[in-house]
């Protein structure tokens, strides 16, 4: 049997006929083949996440969307791109920073209630904290820290300890934390983090650019995963497709509406030939412009306000801009944004900036879901910040700047931005009663009001001296008279 098809005009042979029928049968079978894996592919071509065990490099298993450093890097890059380009993701990130961090948290060193003989020590600790905040631009860095944690799912801060007791912190990019090639098969060194082989939560060191850095020189904050997972998951990963669809929908809405609105009217010439239509355009034109490059002439006609068109029966006018139904598309866009807002446990207006259906006072009430979520985030941030500040104080103590037992007698309090809308007058009256009853100190009142107690006392004393000087001058002038 020949492998070649018969040439045109040749007489068909039994072998060629059999070959053709066989080929048709095979093609039909191939067309009807169904890949069972197609059920697990989304419309954009991406595979569903497999439900199974993800091993974080130690004993035990947890569910997770990444099973290697490469998969984690790909997820992080996709979420970074959305955080950089998607306007809704940017708004979500910025609002979380605004509510959780605000203009920055405040830190106040106070003596413990059972400590004695430490009158000057809190001031010394406060000086160490203030120096750290100033030298590291901490309030600005704190905002970036929270944004990085949301965007990348984790953030690494590295301590640099100076001999004089000062501490500097710098960010370490997640890509820098990776397992060296020689330890690729060591489960306790997976994902660039060396842990106790028997306990994944006990971290020994971090591999930064291939070099092991002791764990006490790194602070690692992560979100979206369980405690026994070594690396974090970006905030917007679960709703990545919703954000992308919302962006595409908004783009397509704008493009289609722009095209439709750009076409003022369409004339339909029933039964007219091409030359007839062209002649009609030339006869009714108000102006003709010739392109010097192409030589093509374009005819224009002006329609002043109030123009009345009179045409013969063969011409019909359509206005496409009247058929633009933007409301239906906006409803779809809002549905996508509502799904993203649900992931963030935030009201929709905080994501899409649409306040038409929102009431801020009711949204930010004490028992509202958004307030509860922000309070949780603030509590996490407060705990991590306190661990960092205590590390700074301990280093100062190790260099003799502070006593070694300083944290046994001095507490560090954190002031957080207020979330719930408040009545300032009622709150001041409540604090005054609490102060009179001895259950609230002036220092705490100052901190809740966002004021520095020591600075305010200094300002008050300066004001008193100035008033005293003015009074003395007035008395002297009166006596002289």
C-alpha positions in Angstrom: 0.0 0.0 0.0 1.4 3.4 -1.0 1.8 6.1 1.7 1.0 8.8 -0.8 -2.4 10.1 -1.7 -3.5 9.5 -5.3 -2.7 12.3 -7.6 -5.4 14.4 -9.2 -7.0 12.6 -12.1 -5.7 9.2 -11.1 -8.0 6.3 -10.9 -8.8 5.4 -7.3 -7.5 2.0 -6.2 -9.0 -0.2 -3.4 -5.9 0.5 -1.3 -6.3 4.3 -1.6 -10.0 4.1 -0.8 -9.3 2.1 2.2 -6.6 4.5 3.3 -9.0 7.5 3.0 -11.7 5.7 5.0 -9.2 4.8 7.7 -7.9 8.4 7.9 -11.4 9.8 8.2 -12.2 7.3 11.0 -9.0 8.2 12.9 -9.7 12.0 12.5 -13.2 11.5 13.8 -12.0 9.6 16.8 -9.4 12.2 17.6 -12.0 15.0 17.4 -14.2 13.2 19.8 -11.4 12.5 22.3 -12.1 14.3 25.7 -9.2 15.1 28.0 -10.5 14.4 31.5 -8.2 17.2 32.8 -10.2 19.9 30.9 -12.7 20.0 33.7 -10.0 21.5 35.9 -9.0 24.3 33.6 -10.4 27.8 33.9 -11.5 29.9 30.9 -8.3 31.8 31.0 -6.2 28.6 30.7 -5.0 28.4 34.2 -5.3 25.1 36.2 -7.3 24.7 39.3 -5.3 24.5 42.5 -4.8 20.9 43.6 -6.2 20.1 47.0 -3.6 18.1 48.8 -0.7 18.3 51.2 1.8 21.1 51.0 4.9 20.3 53.1 6.5 23.4 54.6 9.8 21.6 55.0 9.2 19.9 58.3 6.9 17.2 59.8 3.2 17.7 59.2 1.3 18.9 56.2 -1.1 21.8 55.5 -3.1 22.9 52.5 -1.5 25.6 50.4 -1.4 26.9 46.8 2.4 26.6 46.4 4.7 23.6 46.7 8.0 25.0 45.7 9.9 28.3 45.9 9.4 28.7 42.2 5.6 28.5 42.5 5.7 30.9 45.4 7.7 33.4 43.3 5.2 33.1 40.5 2.3 33.8 42.8 4.1 36.8 44.3 5.0 38.3 40.9 1.4 38.0 39.8 0.1 39.8 42.9 2.9 42.4 42.7 1.8 43.2 39.1 -1.8 43.7 40.2 -0.7 45.8 43.2 1.2 48.0 40.8 -1.3 48.4 38.0 -4.8 47.6 39.2 -6.4 50.8 40.5 -8.8 48.8 42.8 -6.0 46.8 44.3 -4.0 50.0 44.9 -7.0 51.5 46.7 -7.5 48.4 48.8 -3.8 48.4 49.9 -3.8 52.1 50.7 -7.0 52.0 52.7 -5.7 49.2 54.8 -2.5 51.1 55.5 -4.6 54.3 56.4 -6.8 52.5 58.9 -4.4 50.1 60.5 -1.2 52.3 60.5 -2.5 55.8 60.0 0.1 58.4 60.5 2.1 56.0 62.7 1.8 54.3 66.0 3.2 55.9 69.2 5.4 54.3 71.8 5.6 55.3 75.5 7.9 53.9 78.1 6.3 53.7 81.6 7.4 52.2 84.9 5.6 49.1 86.0 3.3 49.5 88.9 5.3 47.3 91.1 8.7 48.8 90.2 10.5 51.0 92.7 13.4 53.4 92.4 13.2 53.8 88.6 12.0 57.3 88.3 14.5 58.3 85.6 14.7 54.9 83.8 11.5 55.3 81.7 12.8 58.6 80.3 16.1 56.8 79.3 14.1 54.0 77.6 12.0 56.6 75.9 15.1 58.3 74.6 16.3 55.0 73.0 12.9 54.4 71.4 12.7 58.0 70.1 16.2 57.7 68.6 15.3 54.5 66.8 12.1 56.0 65.4 13.9 59.1 64.1 17.0 57.3 62.7 15.0 54.7 60.9 12.1 57.0 59.7 10.0 54.4 61.4 6.5 56.0 60.8 7.2 56.0 57.0 8.8 52.6 57.2 5.9 51.2 59.2 3.5 52.1 56.4 5.7 50.5 53.8 6.2 47.4 56.0 2.4 46.8 56.2 2.0 47.4 52.4 4.8 45.0 51.6 3.3 42.4 53.9 -0.1 42.6 52.2 1.5 42.7 48.7 4.0 39.9 49.1 2.3 37.9 51.8 5.4 38.5 54.0 8.0 41.0 54.9 11.6 40.5 56.3 13.2 43.1 58.5 16.9 42.7 59.3 18.5 44.3 62.4 21.9 45.9 62.2 23.3 46.5 65.7 25.8 49.4 66.3 28.4 49.2 69.0 27.0 52.4 70.6 23.7 50.7 71.3 21.8 52.0 68.4 19.8 49.7 66.0 19.0 50.1 62.4 16.5 48.1 60.4 16.4 47.4 56.6 14.1 45.4 54.4 15.2 42.1 52.9 13.4 41.2 49.6 11.6 37.9 49.7 13.6 36.7 46.6 16.8 37.0 48.6 15.5 34.3 51.1 16.1 31.0 49.3 17.6 27.6 50.1 21.2 27.1 48.9 21.6 24.4 46.3 23.6 22.1 48.6 20.6 22.0 51.0 17.9 21.5 48.4 17.1 18.0 49.7 17.0 19.0 53.4 13.3 19.4 54.5 14.3 21.5 57.5 16.0 24.1 55.2 13.2 24.5 52.7 12.0 27.9 51.5 15.3 29.6 52.6 14.5 29.1 56.3 16.4 26.6 58.6 14.2 25.3 61.3 14.4 22.7 64.0 13.8 19.3 62.2 11.3 18.5 64.9 9.5 21.8 65.1 8.9 24.0 62.0 8.0 27.0 64.2 11.4 27.1 65.8 13.5 29.0 63.4 17.3 28.8 63.6 18.4 30.9 60.6 17.5 32.5 57.3 19.5 32.0 54.1 19.9 35.5 52.6 21.7 35.5 49.3 23.1 32.1 50.3 24.4 33.2 53.7 22.8 31.9 56.9 21.7 34.8 59.1 20.8 34.0 62.8 17.1 34.2 63.5 17.5 36.8 66.2 18.8 39.3 63.5 15.6 38.9 61.4 12.0 39.7 62.0 9.7 37.8 59.7 6.0 38.8 59.4 3.7 36.8 57.2 -0.1 36.5 56.4 -2.5 34.1 54.8 -1.0 30.8 56.0 -0.9 28.6 59.1 1.8 28.9 61.7 3.6 25.8 60.4 3.9 27.2 56.9 7.3 28.9 56.4 6.3 31.6 53.9 3.3 33.9 53.5 0.6 34.2 50.8 -0.2 37.6 49.2 -3.4 39.3 50.3 -5.1 39.4 46.9 -4.2 36.0 45.7 -7.7 34.5 46.4 -9.4 37.3 44.4 -6.7 37.8 41.7 -9.0 36.9 38.9 -11.8 39.1 40.2 -9.5 42.1 40.2 -8.3 41.3 36.7 -11.8 40.8 35.4 -12.9 44.1 37.0 -10.0 45.9 35.3 -10.8 44.4 31.9 -14.5 45.1 32.3 -13.8 48.8 33.1 -11.4 49.1 30.2 -13.9 47.5 27.8 -16.7 49.7 29.0 -14.7 52.8 28.5 -13.5 51.7 25.0 -17.0 50.7 23.8 -18.6 53.8 25.2 -15.9 55.9 23.7 -16.4 54.4 20.2 -20.1 54.7 20.4 -20.1 58.2 21.6 -17.6 59.2 19.0 -20.0 58.3 16.1 -22.5 61.1 16.1 -24.9 59.5 13.6 -25.2 56.9 10.9 -27.0 57.6 7.6 -28.5 54.6 5.9 -29.2 55.0 2.2 -31.8 52.5 1.2 -31.1 51.1 -2.3 -28.3 53.6 -3.1 -25.1 52.6 -4.9 -21.6 53.4 -3.6 -21.1 56.2 -6.1 -24.5 57.6 -5.2 -23.7 57.7 -1.5 -20.4 59.4 -2.3 -22.1 62.0 -4.4 -24.6 62.6 -1.7 -21.8 63.2 0.8 -20.1 65.6 -1.5 -23.3 67.5 -2.3 -24.2 68.0 1.4 -20.6 68.7 2.7 -19.9 72.0 4.3 -16.1 71.6 4.0 -13.6 69.3 2.3 -10.1 68.6 3.7 -7.4 66.8 1.6 -4.7 64.8 3.4 -1.4 66.0 1.9 0.2 62.6 2.7 -2.4 60.2 1.3 -4.2 62.5 -1.1 -7.5 61.3 0.4 -10.3 63.9 0.6 -12.7 63.9 3.6 -16.0 65.7 3.6 -17.4 67.3 6.7 -20.8 68.8 7.5 -21.5 71.1 10.4 -24.7 70.6 12.4 -25.3 73.8 14.4 -27.5 73.6 17.6 -31.1 73.2 16.6 -30.4 71.9 13.1 -33.4 70.3 11.4 -32.6 67.6 8.8 -34.7 67.3 5.6 -33.9 64.3 3.4 -35.6 62.2 0.8 -37.3 59.0 1.8 -34.3 56.8 1.0 -32.2 58.1 3.9 -32.5 57.0 7.6 -30.6 58.4 10.6 -29.5 56.4 13.6 -27.8 57.8 16.7 -25.7 55.0 18.3 -24.9 56.9 21.5 -28.5 56.5 22.6 -28.0 52.7 22.7 -25.2 52.8 25.3 -26.4 51.0 28.4 -23.7 51.7 30.9 -25.8 50.8 33.9 -25.8 47.1 33.2 -22.0 47.0 33.0 -21.6 49.0 36.1 -23.7 46.5 38.0 -21.4 43.7 36.8 -18.3 45.8 37.9 -19.8 46.4 41.3 -20.4 42.6 41.7 -16.8 41.8 41.0 -15.6 44.5 43.4 -18.0 43.3 46.1 -16.3 39.9 45.9 -12.9 41.5 46.4 -14.2 43.6 49.3 -15.5 40.4 50.9 -12.0 39.0 50.9 -10.8 42.1 52.7 -13.8 42.3 55.1 -14.2 45.9 54.0 -17.2 47.9 52.8 -17.4 48.2 49.1 -16.8 52.0 49.1 -13.3 51.4 50.6 -12.3 49.5 47.5 -14.2 51.2 44.6 -14.5 54.7 46.2 -18.3 54.5 45.5 -19.9 56.1 48.6 -23.4 56.4 47.1 -24.6 53.4 49.1 -22.4 53.8 52.1 -22.8 55.5 55.5 -19.4 56.0 57.2 -20.8 56.3 60.7 -22.8 53.0 60.4 -19.9 51.2 58.7 -17.3 52.2 61.3 -19.5 51.5 64.3 -17.9 49.6 67.2 -19.5 46.2 66.3 -19.2 46.6 62.5 -17.3 43.8 60.6 -14.8 46.3 59.1 -13.9 47.7 62.6 -13.5 44.2 64.0 -11.2 43.3 61.1 -9.1 46.5 61.5 -8.8 45.9 65.2 -7.5 42.4 64.6 -4.9 43.8 62.1 -3.9 46.5 64.6 -3.5 43.8 67.3 -1.2 41.8 65.1 0.8 44.9 64.1 1.0 46.0 67.8 2.4 42.6 68.8 5.0 42.6 66.1 6.0 46.2 66.7 6.4 45.5 70.5 8.7 42.6 69.7 10.8 44.8 67.5 11.0 47.7 70.0 11.9 45.3 72.8 14.7 43.9 70.6 16.0 47.5 70.2 15.9 48.1 74.0 17.6 44.8 74.7 20.4 45.7 72.4 20.8 49.1 74.1 21.0 47.2 77.4 23.6 44.8 76.1 25.8 47.8 75.3 25.4 49.3 78.8 23.2 52.2 77.6 20.4 50.8 79.8 20.4 48.3 82.8 20.2 44.7 81.8 16.9 44.2 83.6 15.3 47.2 82.1 12.4 45.3 80.5 11.6 43.8 83.9 10.7 47.2 85.4 9.7 49.3 82.4 6.7 48.6 80.1 6.2 49.9 76.6 2.8 51.0 75.6 1.6 51.4 72.0 -0.8 54.1 70.8 -3.0 53.0 67.9 -5.1 55.2 65.5 -8.7 55.3 66.4 -11.1 53.4 64.2 -14.6 54.2 65.6 -16.2 57.5 64.8 -16.4 59.4 68.2 -18.0 62.3 69.9 -15.0 64.2 71.2 -17.0 66.1 73.8 -18.5 63.0 75.4 -15.2 61.3 75.3 -13.4 64.2 77.1 -16.1 64.2 79.7 -15.7 60.4 80.2 -11.9 60.8 80.6 -12.4 63.6 83.1 -14.6 61.4 85.2 -12.1 58.5 85.0 -9.3 60.9 85.9 -11.2 62.2 89.0 -12.0 58.6 90.1 -8.3 57.7 89.8 -8.7 55.0 87.1 -7.0 57.0 84.3 -3.6 58.7 84.3 -2.8 62.0 82.6 -0.1 60.1 80.6 -2.7 57.6 79.2 -5.1 60.4 78.4 -2.5 62.2 76.5 -1.5 59.1 74.6 -5.2 58.3 73.6 -5.4 61.9 72.3 -2.3 61.5 70.2 -0.2 63.8 72.4 3.2 63.4 73.9 2.7 63.8 77.7 6.3 64.9 78.4 6.3 67.5 75.6 2.9 68.9 76.6 4.1 69.3 80.2 7.1 71.1 79.0 4.9 73.4 76.8 2.6 74.0 79.8 5.5 75.0 82.1 6.9 77.3 79.4 3.5 78.9 79.0 3.3 79.4 82.8 6.7 81.1 82.9 5.8 83.4 80.0 2.6 84.4 81.8 4.5 85.0 85.0 7.0 87.2 83.3 4.2 89.2 81.6 2.4 89.6 85.0 5.6 90.8 86.7 6.2 93.4 84.0 2.6 94.6 84.4 3.0 94.9 88.2 6.2 96.8 87.8 4.7 99.3 85.4 1.7 99.8 87.7 4.0 100.5 90.7 6.0 102.9 88.6 2.9 104.8 87.7 
